[in-house]
Amino acid sequence: MKILFISLGCDKNLVDTEKMLGALVQRGYTITDDESEAEAVVVNTCCFINDAKQESINTLLEMAQLRKTGAVKALVAAGCLAQRYQEEIQKEIPEVDAIVGTTAADRIAEALDAVVSGQGCNYLEDINRSPTFEKCTTGSGGRIVTTGGHYAYLKIAEGCDKHCSYCIIPKVRGNYRSVPMEQLVEEAESLVAFGAKEIILVAQETTLYGVDLYGKKCLPELLHKLCGIRGLYWVRLLYCYPEEITDELIKTMLNEEKVCNYLDIPIQHASDKILKRMGRRTDRQELAGMITKLRTAIPDICLRTTLITGFPGETQEDHESLLAFVDEMAFDRLGVFTYSQEEDTPAALFENQVDEDVKLARQADIMELQQEIAFEKAQDAVGSTMLVMVEGMVPDEHAYVARSYRDAPNVDGLVFIQTGRELMTGDFVRVRITGSYEYDLIGEIEDEFTE
């Protein structure tokens, strides 16, 4: 049977998708990306914010039409939306044959087997269970990597214990659960053996890795072990909560050349009042102190953050305070989300909910300021030399698309290389930056990169 697998949401969800794909192929199913060929469809859903929830619902409705006409014989809803709204999905979209919750991802082949034999049902496990996929030879250690193979995400933990007032993650992903270190190293070695040159560490929070298993923060130790893998060139860290960044982690970034001088630090806001209402564990002064500390210790560090605008009770004064902080800190990369009022979260019941048009206007204010900062930083890079990894070729032009250590896939800028030389995806080259265009850079090859 040919399976169309649709993965929505974050990179953590993508890792689940890749493992489910591996399990399906191991069971004998064939994967297709052609909707017209599909005999079954699996949608790995997301429900983190309203827009993601709506995208998941729309995708399920679209696939339900194929199920209704008989073009598709089986439809499975997996992931966060399926976990959170299993009853509603089966009531409102009866074409869905089976529900596979977030902690039952390893049962995806079993679920499809059941559907094919006419026994559709729900596959929901304890919210704090960690799926255990069988070891197999399919793909990169059981995963079917969908990123092109030259980079891959490594999910080092599941769930979260922070319980920020706006966030639904603990209710759909459970408590914080680290993946054993030896398992992660083995998975990373397999990914590298299948061509990955960059490993990107992800979790709801990477900085707390190991606390539940080993009684202490073990991210530095994990980084040391990963950097010992031959053939791996870059290790990138995402989702580091500022209050959990230690001196040992900073020292590890300095001493391990393979660890990119790049941190994603989601701060969410800079008004002490709003930070407290959000349930965050840092205040404005502490945030500024950590950012200064990082830049002092690692002068060329690239800092990305995410913000929420329009949180309940946010006043114009709070908004202007956040704008001033963004201007002062001059983040290298920054994304802004409007607050999403998620049911079953404390913030959904807070008074003084902000009007949607105000949220959008404040979001636009911040992005306009950040655009100026980002464009100026891109212009400042002209004349410098940097190592980049080739992502692919620009069609019909003698140019390639690449990323530097300052650019995480799909969220940051790109480096366009003008050359007549033939390059391959995953190649590393040194380029001299000759120009910039908005968030992106333009460069020329200076020389090949050798390990």
N, C-alpha and C positions, 0 to 999 in steps of 0.2 A: 504494500500500500504506500502511495506517495503522500507525504505529509508536508503541508505548508505551515511553517512556524513563524509567527509574528511576535517580535519582542518589543515591548514598549517600556518607557521609563528609563531608569538610571543604569549606570554601568554595573552596579551590583546585581541588578535584575538580569543584565546581559550575561553575567557569569552563570547564573542559574539556567538561563536559556541554553548556553553552550554545553552545560553538563547534561541537560535534558536531551539535547540533540544527540549527544554521544550515546546516551542510554537507548534512545530510539533506534539509532543506526546499529548498535550492538544487538538489538532485538530483531533486526532484519528489516526495519522500515527504511524507506528511501525518502530523502529530503528533496523538496523542490521549492524554487522561488517563483514558480509560474502558477498563478491562481487558477488558470484554466486546466492545469494538469492535476491539481490537488484532489485527492480522494478523502482527505481528512485535514482539519485545521486545528492548530493549537495556538491560542493567544495568551502570551505571558503578560499580564496586565499590571497597571500601576494605579495607585490612588493617593499619592503623596499630597497633591494639591488638586483643586477643582479642575483645572485645565487638563491635568493628566488623567483624572477620573473620567472626564468627558470624552477624551480621546479613546480610552479603553472601552467605554460603553459604545461609542460610535463604531469602533472596529468590530466589536462583538455583534452589533446589529447588522453591519455589512456582511459579515461572515454567516450570520443566521439566515440571510436571504439565500445564500448559496446552499445552505443546509436545507432550507424549505423547498427549493426547486429540485433537490435531489442531486445537484452537481457535486455536492460534498456529502459523504456518508457519515461523517463524525465531526463533532465540534467540541473542543475541550477548552475551558477557561481555567487558566492557571495564574499564580502570582498574587499580588497584594489585593487587587480589587476582588478577586475570587475568594480570597481568605476572608475579607471584611464583609462582603455582601453576598455570600453564597445563596442564601434563601431568596433574596431579591432577584438575583440573576436568574435562578431557575423558575421563579414565578413570572418575571417580565420577559424573559427570553427563553422560552421552553425548548427552543432548538438546540440549546447547549446541552450536550449529552452527559458531561461529567465536569466536576469541579475538582481542581488539584490545588490545595492550599500551599502557602509559602514553605511550610515545614514538611510537605509531602512531595517535594519536587522529584525525589528519587523514585517515586512510584508512577511516574508519567507513562512508562511503557506498560505497566500493569493496568493503568487506567485506560489506555487506548486498546489494549487487548480485550478488556471487559466491554468497551463500547462496541468494538467490532463484532463481538459475539452476542450483542444485544443486552448487555448488563450494565448500562450506564449508571453511575452512582457518584457520590462525593468521596474524595480522598483528602481527609482533613486529619491532621495529627496534633498533638500537644503543641501549643504555640512556642514552647521552649525546646522542642526537639530539634536536633541538627540532622538534616538529611545526610544519608550515607550512600554514596554512589558506588556501585561495584567497580573494582579495578578492571580495566579492559585495555585492549590494544588499539581501539578506535580513536583516531585523531590524537590530539596532544594529551595523553594520559587520560583518555576517556572523554575529553571535551572536543567539540567541533568548533574551533576558533573562527569567529566571524569577522574579525577586525582586519583581515588580510594576512595575519600570521606574523608580521614583523614586529607587532607589539601585542600585548595581551594584558588583561586585568587579572589580578590575583586578589580574591576576596579573603581577607585574613580574619574576619570576625563577622558574626551575624547579630542582629538585634541592637538594642540600646537601653542603657539604664538612666539616661539623663532626664527623661520625662519633661522636656521643655513644654510649656503650656500650649503651644500651637501645633504640636507634632503628634501624628497618629502612629508613627513607626513602632513604638513598643507594643501597641495593640495588634499589629499585623505581622510583626517580625520577632516579638518576644524580647527577653532580656539579653544583655550583652554576653555573647558566647564566642570565645576565641577558638580558632582552628589550631590544633596541635602543630607545633613548629616543624617537626619532622615531616608532617603531611604537606605543609606549605612548601618546604624546600624541595620535596620530591615532585610536587606539581610544577613548581617553577622550573626545575631541571627538565621535566618533560616538555614544557612549553618552549624552552630554549632549544632543546633537541629538535623540535619541529619548526624552528626558524625565528622564534621571538628574540628580538634584540633589546627590547624595552619591556620591563615588567612594571605595571602600575598598581600600587597597593591601594585597595579600597576597602571600606567598611563604613558603617554609619559613623564610626569614629575610629581612626587608626591608632591614635596616640595611646589609647588604653589597652592596646594589644597585650595579652598575657596575664592581666591582673587576675582574671577569674581562674585561670589554669595554674599559674605559677606563683601567684601571690605578689607579683610586682610587674611594673611596666617592662615589657621585653621587646619593644619595637627596635631599639638599637641592636640587640643581639640578633634579631631576625634579619636586620639589614646587613650585618656582618656576614651572616651565613649566605644570604642571597648574593652578595657581592663576590663571594668565592666561586660562583658558578661561571665556568669558562664559556665564552661565547655570548654572555650577557653584557651589554654595554651601558644601559641606563636603568636605574631604579627610580621611580617617581612616587612621591607621597601625596595622596589626596586626603582631604577631610580630617585635618588635625585641629582639634579644639585647642584654643590658645592657652587655657588654664592647665592643660596637660602636657604642654611642650617642656621638656626637661633640658638641663644643661648637657646631660649625656646624649640626648638626641641631637642637639646642636653640634656637639663634638663629633658625633658619628658622621653627620653630614659633611663636616669639614675634612675628616680623615679618610672617608671612603669616596674615592674619585668617581665611582659608578653611580653614587646617589646624586641625582640632579639637585642643584641649588634652587629648588622650587618647592613652595609649600602652599597648599590650599587651606586657608584658615577661615572657616565660616564664622564671622562675628555677629551677623544679623542686624546689629544696630550699634549706636554709640551714645544714646541718651541713657543715663543711669536709671531713670524712671522706667523706660521701656524695657531695658535689659532685665530689670527686676521682675516686671510683669511677665516677661517671656520665660522666666525661670532660668535665665542664663547665670553662669557662675563667675563672670568677670564684669568689672565696671570700666568706664571710659579710660581712667588713668592706668589701669592694669593692661588694657588692650594696647594703649599707646606705648607703655613700657615694654611689652613683649615685642611689638613691631620694631621699636628702636633697638632692642637687644639683638634681635635676629639680624638686622641690617648692619649693626656694628660688628657682630661676629662673622657674618658672611656678607661682605659688601656687594657681591654680585647676585644676591638672592632675588628670586622673582616671587612676589607675594600675590596670591589670588584670594579674593574673599567673595562672600555672597551676603546680601542684605535683604531685609524684609521691610517694605514700606507700607504705611497704612495700618499698622498694628492697632488693635483696640486701645483707645485712649491717647494715641499719638496726636499731639498738637502741632501747630505750625512751628512753635518754638522747638519742639523735639525734632521736627524735620530739618529745621535750619541748623540745629546742633549736629545732626548727622551729616548734612552737607559740609559743614565746617570741618568735621573730622575727616571726611573723604578728601577734601582739599588739602588738609594738613598732612595726612598719611601718604597721599599720592600712590595708591595701590597700583601695581603693574597690570593686574587683571581684576575685573570686578563685574559681578552680575547682580541684578536686582529683581526680586519677585514682589508682586503685590501680595499682601496678606490674604490667605485663603481660609475662610471660616469653616473649619472642619468639625463636623459633629463628633461627639464623644471626646472632645478635647476641652480642657478648662477654658481656654481663651475664647472658644465659641460662645460661652455664656457671659463673657465680660461685658460690662456696660461700655457705652461710648464707641460702638462699632463705627468705623470710618466709611464714608460713602465711597462707592467704587470709582467715581470720577475723580475724587480727591486722591485716592490711592494711585491712580494712573498718572495724574498730574505730578505727584511727588516722585513717582518712578521716573518719569521723563526728566525731571529736574536733575536727579542724581546721574542718570545716564548721559545727559548733556554735559555735565561737569566731568564725568569720567572719560567721556570721549575726548575732551580737550587734553586731559592728562595723558591718555593712552596715545593719542596722535603725536603729542610732544615727545613722549618717550620713544616712540617709533622713529621719529626724526632724529633724536639724539643718538640712535644706534647706527646711523649712517657713518661709514668710515671704519667701523669696527669689523673684526673677524670673528666668526663663530662656527662651531661644529653643528651640522644639521643632519637629520635623517630624512632620506628621500621618501615621500609618501606616494608619488605617482607622477605621471606625465600630463601636461596640459595638452588636450587634444588639438591637433593641427598647428602646433607651435613648437619651436625648439626651446621648450621651457619645462621645468619640473616644479612640483610642489613639494615643500619640505617643512620640517619642524625643528626648532632649536630646543635646548633644554628648558627654555622659557615658555614652551607651548605644549599644553596637554591636548590630546586629540579631541576634536569636535567642539571645544569650548574656547580655545585661545586663537591667536593669530597664526599666519603661515609665512613661510619664506619662499618666494618665487625665484628660481635659479634660471638664468638665461644662459644656455650653453648648447653647443652642437654635439657635445659628447654624449654617449649613450650611458645612461644610468639605470639602475634597477631599484625597485622598491625595497627599502631596508638598507640601502647603501648609505654610508656616512661620508660626507665630504666637508671640507672647510671652505667657507664662502666669505667673501668680503662684501659687506653691505653697501650697496651703491645708491639706494633710494628707499623711500617708504611710500605706502599708499594706505591712508587710514590706519587700520590695525595691523596691516601686513607689511613685510619687508621685501625688498628686491635685492638680489645679490649675484655675484659672479664667482665661479669656482677658483679657489687659490691652489688647492692641492688635494690629493686623495688622503683619506684618513687610514692610518694603520694602527693596529692595537698596540 
